Amino acid sequence: MATPDDLQTDAARVPAAGARRFLSRRTLWHTVGLLLAAALAWLILRAYRQPEFMLDLVNLRLC
């Protein structure tokens, strides 16, 4: 038995311009987020190896 996807023509399977724009914007933001997460992980690992460069939050006084 044919599924509804099999009954569509090739033109109907192609996403509309708005959907393609949404997917490309979504891909862009996912890429930016992954790059920021990688940079943050790199900074954390680098600070872990050199603790003298970490901010001493225990002795930080706000007033």
Contacts in CASP RR format, 6 or more apart in sequence:
PFRMAT RR
TARGET T0000
AUTHOR 0000-0000-0000
METHOD contacts of the structure
MODEL  1
MATPDDLQTDAARVPAAGARRFLSRRTLWHTVGLLLAAALAWLILRAYRQ
PEFMLDLVNLRLC
5 13 0 8 1.000
15 23 0 8 1.000
46 53 0 8 1.000
47 53 0 8 1.000
47 54 0 8 1.000
END
